[in-house]
Amino acid sequence: MVYSMCGRFVQITDPEKIRMGLFELDTDVAALMEFFPRYNITPSRDILTVINTPVPKLIFTRWGLIPSWAKDRSIGNHLINAKAETLLARPSFRDPFRRHRCIIFSDGFYEWKGSGKTKTPFFIRLKSREPFCFAGLWDRWTDRATGENILSSAIITTDANAAVAGIHNRMPAILDPGDYRVWLSAGAEPDRTLMGCLKPYAAQEMEAYEISRFVNNPGNDSAECIRSVIH
């Protein structure tokens, strides 16, 4: 299955490097102990995330936002992405935007070019090949039947920059490192300030290249997913 907008991405960088590269983080030990490189992450999977607790915390969240008020968890299947332009208009995203923001680490993401049955996959990353941060939202949902608490998240999307626009008209909102502290603030921030963080990332720092349809199968999870078809 091929997802629209941002529906597949990669997390391969050791979280210890991420933890050391940021400012002070509270770290869930499980996030370090249970992490392994993943080259084909799909919705509903656990993803490495930093949430905006008073001391930002590195933790796993389930990809697909389940609002705290939801009747059941299935709503998360439809809330993997949140459009930056409509965050304040949708109840599912408005409160998390103001109270529960997060950053989701990635080493690259996938998009498919074309229409109908003929779609060509591309891998998109920084030219530096360093990890970067998607702007995200998170929430905590409690299953009334079992008492289980689930932390879930969504990736915010924005207009595509010049590096991505030839493939897709949307892209994940990638945060400038200078905006990390504002985005992860546990206190109230003006809506305008937060919205200012959600601009298309600098196209000159990114690259996109064609990959094989090997990535189309969610069961394929290896470096082969990001291998260029042009050698």
C-alpha positions as CSV (number, residue, x, y, z in Angstrom):
1,M,0.0,0.0,0.0
2,V,1.2,3.5,-0.9
3,Y,0.1,6.3,1.5
4,S,-0.7,9.9,0.5
5,M,1.3,12.8,2.0
6,C,3.9,11.5,4.5
7,G,3.1,7.8,5.0
8,R,6.5,6.1,5.1
9,F,9.8,7.2,6.6
10,V,13.1,6.0,8.0
11,Q,14.6,6.0,11.5
12,I,18.1,4.5,11.5
13,T,20.3,6.9,13.6
14,D,21.3,5.5,17.0
15,P,19.0,7.3,19.5
16,E,22.0,7.8,21.8
17,K,23.5,10.1,19.1
18,I,20.2,12.0,19.0
19,R,20.1,12.3,22.8
20,M,23.6,13.6,22.9
21,G,23.0,16.0,20.0
22,L,20.1,17.8,21.6
23,F,19.8,19.9,24.7
24,E,18.9,18.1,28.0
25,L,16.5,15.2,27.5
26,D,14.7,12.9,29.9
27,T,15.1,9.5,28.2
28,D,12.9,6.5,28.4
29,V,15.4,3.6,28.8
30,A,13.2,1.4,26.6
31,A,13.7,3.9,23.7
32,L,17.4,3.2,23.8
33,M,17.3,-0.5,24.6
34,E,14.5,-1.5,22.2
35,F,15.5,0.7,19.2
36,F,16.7,-0.9,16.0
37,P,17.2,0.8,12.6
38,R,14.0,0.8,10.5
39,Y,14.0,1.6,6.8
40,N,10.3,1.3,6.1
41,I,8.1,2.7,8.9
42,T,4.4,2.6,8.3
43,P,1.5,4.0,10.3
44,S,0.5,2.4,13.6
45,R,4.1,1.5,14.3
46,D,6.0,2.8,17.4
47,I,8.3,5.7,16.4
48,L,11.1,7.5,18.2
49,T,9.7,10.8,19.5
50,V,10.6,13.7,21.8
51,I,7.6,15.1,23.5
52,N,7.3,18.5,25.2
53,T,7.1,17.5,28.8
54,P,8.8,20.1,31.2
55,V,12.0,18.3,30.5
56,P,11.6,17.1,26.9
57,K,11.4,13.3,26.9
58,L,12.7,10.8,24.3
59,I,10.2,8.1,24.0
60,F,8.2,5.8,21.6
61,T,4.8,7.0,20.4
62,R,2.3,5.2,18.2
63,W,2.2,6.8,14.7
64,G,-1.5,7.8,14.2
65,L,-2.9,10.4,16.6
66,I,-5.6,9.2,19.0
67,P,-7.2,12.3,20.6
68,S,-7.7,12.1,24.4
69,W,-11.4,12.3,23.9
70,A,-11.7,9.6,21.2
71,K,-14.1,6.7,21.8
72,D,-11.7,4.1,20.4
73,R,-8.2,3.9,19.0
74,S,-9.3,3.3,15.4
75,I,-9.4,7.1,14.7
76,G,-5.6,7.0,14.8
77,N,-5.6,5.2,11.5
78,H,-6.9,8.3,9.8
79,L,-4.8,10.9,11.7
80,I,-1.2,10.1,10.7
81,N,-0.7,13.6,9.2
82,A,-1.9,17.0,10.2
83,K,-2.0,19.9,7.6
84,A,-0.2,23.0,9.0
85,E,-2.8,25.2,7.4
86,T,-5.8,23.6,9.3
87,L,-4.3,22.8,12.7
88,L,-6.4,25.4,14.5
89,A,-9.6,24.5,12.7
90,R,-9.6,20.8,13.5
91,P,-10.5,19.7,17.1
92,S,-8.3,16.6,16.8
93,F,-5.2,18.8,16.3
94,R,-6.0,22.2,17.8
95,D,-5.4,21.3,21.5
96,P,-2.3,19.2,20.8
97,F,-0.9,22.1,18.7
98,R,-1.2,24.4,21.7
99,R,-0.3,21.9,24.5
100,H,1.2,18.6,23.1
101,R,3.9,19.2,20.5
102,C,6.7,16.8,19.6
103,I,9.6,16.2,17.2
104,I,9.9,13.0,15.3
105,F,13.4,12.0,14.2
106,S,14.0,10.8,10.7
107,D,16.8,10.1,8.3
108,G,14.6,10.4,5.3
109,F,11.1,9.8,3.9
110,Y,9.4,8.4,0.9
111,E,7.1,9.8,-1.7
112,W,5.7,8.4,-4.9
113,K,5.5,10.2,-8.2
114,G,2.8,9.5,-10.8
115,S,-0.8,8.6,-10.9
116,G,-3.0,5.5,-11.1
117,K,-1.1,2.2,-10.9
118,T,2.2,3.6,-12.2
119,K,3.9,5.3,-9.3
120,T,7.6,5.7,-8.9
121,P,9.1,5.8,-5.4
122,F,11.6,8.3,-4.3
123,F,13.7,8.7,-1.2
124,I,14.2,12.2,0.2
125,R,16.8,13.2,2.7
126,L,19.3,15.9,3.7
127,K,22.4,16.1,1.4
128,S,24.4,15.9,4.6
129,R,22.8,12.5,5.4
130,E,22.3,13.7,9.0
131,P,19.0,13.0,10.8
132,F,16.4,15.8,11.0
133,C,13.2,16.5,12.9
134,F,9.6,16.4,11.7
135,A,7.3,18.8,13.6
136,G,4.6,16.6,15.2
137,L,1.7,16.5,17.7
138,W,1.1,14.0,20.4
139,D,-1.7,13.0,22.8
140,R,-2.4,10.5,25.5
141,W,-5.4,8.2,25.2
142,T,-6.8,5.8,27.8
143,D,-8.7,2.6,26.9
144,R,-11.6,2.7,29.2
145,A,-12.0,-1.1,28.9
146,T,-8.5,-2.1,29.8
147,G,-7.0,1.1,31.4
148,E,-4.2,1.0,28.9
149,N,-2.5,4.4,28.2
150,I,-1.3,5.0,24.6
151,L,0.9,7.9,23.6
152,S,0.3,8.6,19.9
153,S,1.5,11.1,17.4
154,A,1.0,12.7,14.0
155,I,3.4,14.3,11.5
156,I,2.6,17.9,10.4
157,T,2.8,18.5,6.7
158,T,3.3,21.8,4.7
159,D,3.7,22.9,1.1
160,A,6.5,21.1,-0.8
161,N,9.8,22.9,-1.4
162,A,11.6,22.9,-4.8
163,A,13.4,19.6,-3.9
164,V,10.1,17.8,-3.4
165,A,7.5,19.6,-5.5
166,G,8.3,17.6,-8.7
167,I,7.3,14.5,-6.8
168,H,4.5,15.6,-4.5
169,N,2.8,18.8,-3.6
170,R,3.2,18.2,0.2
171,M,6.1,17.4,2.5
172,P,6.6,16.9,6.2
173,A,7.3,20.1,8.1
174,I,11.0,19.8,9.0
175,L,12.0,22.0,11.9
176,D,15.0,24.3,11.7
177,P,17.2,23.4,14.7
178,G,16.8,27.0,15.9
179,D,13.1,26.3,16.4
180,Y,13.5,23.1,18.5
181,R,13.2,24.9,21.9
182,V,10.1,26.8,20.9
183,W,8.4,23.8,19.5
184,L,9.2,21.7,22.6
185,S,8.3,24.4,25.1
186,A,6.0,23.0,27.8
187,G,4.5,26.5,28.3
188,A,2.1,28.5,26.2
189,E,3.4,30.0,23.0
190,P,1.6,32.4,20.7
191,D,-0.1,30.6,17.8
192,R,1.8,32.9,15.3
193,T,5.1,31.9,16.8
194,L,4.4,28.2,16.5
195,M,3.0,28.5,13.0
196,G,6.2,30.3,12.0
197,C,8.1,27.0,12.7
198,L,6.1,25.1,10.0
199,K,7.6,26.5,6.8
200,P,9.0,24.4,4.0
201,Y,12.6,23.3,4.7
202,A,15.5,24.9,2.7
203,A,15.4,23.0,-0.7
204,Q,19.1,23.5,-1.3
205,E,19.9,21.3,1.7
206,M,17.8,18.4,0.5
207,E,18.0,15.7,-2.2
208,A,15.6,13.2,-3.7
209,Y,16.4,10.2,-5.8
210,E,14.6,7.3,-7.4
211,I,14.5,3.9,-5.6
212,S,13.1,0.6,-6.5
213,R,9.5,-0.7,-5.8
214,F,11.1,-2.9,-3.2
215,V,10.0,-0.3,-0.7
216,N,6.3,-0.7,-1.7
217,N,6.0,-3.9,0.4
218,P,5.8,-2.8,4.1
219,G,7.4,-6.1,5.0
220,N,10.6,-5.1,3.4
221,D,12.7,-3.3,6.0
222,S,16.4,-3.1,5.0
223,A,18.9,-0.8,3.5
224,E,17.7,-2.0,0.1
225,C,14.7,0.3,0.5
226,I,16.8,3.4,0.1
227,R,19.2,2.1,-2.6
228,S,19.2,4.3,-5.7
229,V,18.2,2.7,-8.9
230,I,20.8,4.8,-10.7
231,H,24.3,3.6,-10.1
